[in-house]
Amino acid sequence: RAAGKRLPELVPPLEFPSRIEPIAAGSSSIDNDVYDDDTVGSSWHSDDPTDQLATLQLLNTARIPYFDRVWRQQLGLPPGRPGAYLEVGCGGGIATVALASLGYQMTGIDPAAHPLL
């Protein structure tokens, strides 16, 4: 962590009634050009809350416990979390690394090589 800086404590949001409903066109966008920026790419795994990608680290406090709980429930996984899992479009692998730290055997792939280096 950056000296003296702490990430705020987050509580996972309420779940959506349906995770399979289509997202309305124009309600979300992804700027894949950010992957080519060296200054941004070097901050993928930074704990500094002022870095550009700090939001992704903050999101992990909500999304990783959710993924873990739902996968264990729906797949009937025992505590050891057996199996191999693939995250397609992983960016810098922030979720991939967090899930691997829980014991999942994770592989992340992304069309942009820069964030994976």
C-alpha positions in Angstrom: 0.0 0.0 0.0 1.1 3.6 -0.6 2.4 5.1 2.6 -0.4 6.3 4.8 -3.1 5.6 2.3 -5.9 3.1 2.9 -8.5 1.8 0.6 -12.0 2.5 1.9 -14.0 -0.4 3.3 -16.8 -1.3 0.9 -19.9 -3.4 1.4 -21.1 -5.5 -1.6 -24.1 -4.0 -3.3 -27.5 -5.7 -3.4 -27.7 -8.2 -6.2 -29.7 -7.5 -9.3 -32.9 -9.5 -9.6 -31.5 -10.9 -12.8 -27.9 -11.1 -14.0 -28.9 -12.4 -17.5 -31.1 -9.5 -18.6 -29.6 -7.5 -21.5 -27.9 -4.2 -20.7 -29.5 -1.3 -22.6 -27.4 0.0 -25.5 -25.3 3.0 -24.6 -25.5 2.4 -20.9 -21.9 1.1 -20.7 -18.7 1.7 -22.6 -15.2 0.3 -22.3 -12.1 2.3 -23.5 -9.7 -0.4 -24.6 -7.2 2.3 -25.6 -6.3 2.7 -21.9 -4.3 -0.5 -22.2 -1.8 1.2 -24.5 -0.9 3.9 -22.0 2.3 3.0 -20.1 1.4 5.2 -17.1 -2.0 3.5 -16.7 -0.7 0.0 -17.4 1.9 0.3 -14.6 -0.9 0.9 -12.1 -3.0 -2.2 -12.6 -2.1 -3.8 -9.3 -1.3 -0.7 -7.3 -2.9 -0.2 -3.8 -2.6 3.6 -4.1 -6.2 4.8 -4.1 -5.2 7.9 -6.2 -4.0 5.7 -9.2 -6.3 5.7 -12.3 -7.2 2.1 -11.9 -7.7 2.1 -8.2 -11.5 1.8 -8.8 -10.9 -1.7 -10.1 -9.2 -2.7 -6.8 -12.1 -1.2 -4.9 -14.6 -3.2 -7.0 -12.9 -6.4 -6.0 -14.3 -6.0 -2.4 -17.8 -6.4 -3.9 -17.4 -8.6 -6.9 -14.9 -11.3 -5.8 -16.9 -12.4 -2.7 -20.0 -12.5 -5.0 -18.3 -14.5 -7.7 -16.9 -16.9 -5.1 -20.3 -17.4 -3.4 -22.3 -17.9 -6.6 -19.7 -20.2 -8.2 -19.5 -22.4 -5.0 -23.3 -22.5 -4.8 -24.1 -23.1 -8.5 -21.2 -25.4 -9.2 -21.5 -27.2 -5.8 -17.8 -26.6 -5.1 -16.2 -27.9 -1.9 -13.9 -25.5 0.1 -10.8 -26.4 -2.0 -12.5 -24.9 -5.1 -11.3 -27.6 -7.6 -11.3 -27.1 -11.3 -9.7 -24.7 -13.7 -11.3 -21.4 -14.7 -10.7 -19.0 -17.5 -11.3 -15.2 -17.4 -11.7 -13.9 -21.0 -10.9 -10.2 -21.4 -9.2 -10.0 -18.0 -7.4 -6.7 -18.7 -4.6 -6.6 -16.1 -5.9 -9.7 -14.4 -7.1 -8.0 -11.2 -10.1 -10.3 -10.7 -8.0 -13.3 -12.0 -5.4 -12.7 -9.3 -7.9 -12.1 -6.5 -9.8 -15.3 -7.4 -6.5 -17.3 -7.6 -5.7 -16.0 -4.1 -8.9 -17.8 -2.9 -7.7 -21.1 -4.3 -9.2 -21.1 -7.8 -6.9 -22.3 -10.5 -7.3 -19.2 -12.8 -6.0 -18.3 -16.2 -6.6 -14.9 -17.6 -6.4 -13.9 -21.3 -6.8 -10.5 -23.0 -6.3 -9.4 -26.6 -4.1 -6.6 -25.3 -0.7 -7.9 -24.1 0.4 -4.7 -22.4 -1.7 -5.0 -19.2 -0.6 -8.6 -18.8 3.1 -7.8 -18.6 
